[in-house]
Amino acid sequence: MRQQNTKTYDREEVVDLLEKMLKKHWTKSSISTAIGVEWLSIDNWCRGKAVRHPTMVFKALTYIYENEERPSRRRIPV
């Protein structure tokens, strides 16, 4: 049986990871395509206006960041 990762992440952790990704080879559009969320929504999360699912976003970003996976149209498993 697989153990569930129950750690939650907050907005600041999402922002930090996004900044790391943008400093590498990621672009705003490739990040938003990879997690299936419009960049405007991500930007709102970064500004603290609409933090809905920071843990889900963090896990999706971590997946593509750690695996160096180039984004495609399919959504990343979370």
SULFENKA-V932716 format. One record per residue. N is the residue number from 1. RES is the residue in three letters. PSI is psi in degrees with one decimal (none if undefined). OMEGA is omega in whole degrees, -180 to 180 (none if undefined). D_CENTER is the distance of its C-alpha to the mean C-alpha in Angstrom with 2 decimals. Layout:
n & res & psi & omega & d_center
N & RES & PSI & OMEGA & D_CENTER
N & RES & PSI & OMEGA & D_CENTER
This chain:
n & res & psi & omega & d_center
1 & MET & 133.2 & -178 & 26.53
2 & ARG & 137.2 & 179 & 22.92
3 & GLN & 132.7 & -180 & 21.90
4 & GLN & 136.7 & 175 & 19.03
5 & ASN & 111.0 & -175 & 16.49
6 & THR & 4.5 & 179 & 16.98
7 & LYS & 138.5 & 176 & 15.30
8 & THR & 157.8 & -177 & 13.33
9 & TYR & 149.4 & -180 & 11.03
10 & ASP & 177.8 & -176 & 11.78
11 & ARG & -40.8 & -177 & 10.70
12 & GLU & -38.1 & 179 & 12.03
13 & GLU & -37.6 & 177 & 10.01
14 & VAL & -44.2 & -180 & 6.67
15 & VAL & -43.8 & 180 & 8.92
16 & ASP & -44.7 & -180 & 10.36
17 & LEU & -41.0 & 178 & 7.60
18 & LEU & -42.2 & 180 & 6.89
19 & GLU & -39.9 & 177 & 10.67
20 & LYS & -43.9 & -178 & 11.17
21 & MET & -41.1 & -179 & 9.41
22 & LEU & -26.2 & 177 & 11.45
23 & LYS & -21.8 & 177 & 14.44
24 & LYS & -139.7 & -175 & 14.34
25 & HIS & 8.4 & -178 & 14.78
26 & TRP & 148.6 & 174 & 11.59
27 & THR & 164.5 & 180 & 12.32
28 & LYS & -43.1 & -177 & 10.87
29 & SER & -35.7 & -180 & 12.10
30 & SER & -34.8 & 177 & 10.89
31 & ILE & -46.5 & -178 & 7.16
32 & SER & -35.4 & 176 & 8.04
33 & THR & -41.7 & -176 & 10.35
34 & ALA & -37.1 & -178 & 8.33
35 & ILE & 2.9 & 175 & 6.34
36 & GLY & 30.7 & 179 & 9.58
37 & VAL & 136.3 & 178 & 9.04
38 & GLU & 145.2 & -178 & 11.33
39 & TRP & -34.3 & 180 & 10.56
40 & LEU & -39.5 & 178 & 13.09
41 & SER & -41.5 & 179 & 11.27
42 & ILE & -43.2 & -180 & 8.24
43 & ASP & -39.3 & 177 & 11.24
44 & ASN & -39.8 & 177 & 13.02
45 & TRP & -42.1 & -178 & 10.60
46 & CYS & -32.4 & -180 & 11.00
47 & ARG & -2.2 & 176 & 14.66
48 & GLY & 16.6 & -177 & 14.90
49 & LYS & -32.2 & -173 & 16.39
50 & ALA & 61.7 & -180 & 14.43
51 & VAL & 103.5 & -178 & 12.44
52 & ARG & -53.5 & -175 & 12.58
53 & HIS & 62.7 & -177 & 10.09
54 & PRO & -32.1 & -180 & 8.13
55 & THR & -44.7 & 179 & 8.69
56 & MET & -45.1 & -179 & 7.47
57 & VAL & -43.5 & -179 & 3.99
58 & PHE & -44.4 & -179 & 4.52
59 & LYS & -40.6 & 179 & 6.38
60 & ALA & -43.9 & 179 & 4.80
61 & LEU & -40.8 & 180 & 3.13
62 & THR & -40.8 & -180 & 6.55
63 & TYR & -50.1 & -177 & 8.31
64 & ILE & -29.9 & 180 & 8.20
65 & TYR & -47.7 & -177 & 8.74
66 & GLU & -31.3 & -179 & 11.52
67 & ASN & 0.0 & -179 & 13.04
68 & GLU & 34.0 & -177 & 13.15
69 & GLU & 127.2 & 177 & 12.81
70 & ARG & 132.8 & -177 & 13.44
71 & PRO & 147.3 & 175 & 11.68
72 & SER & -173.0 & -179 & 14.17
73 & ARG & -21.0 & -178 & 14.95
74 & ARG & 153.2 & 179 & 14.26
75 & ARG & 151.4 & -179 & 11.32
76 & ILE & 136.3 & 179 & 9.68
77 & PRO & 134.0 & -179 & 11.50
78 & VAL & none & none & 10.11
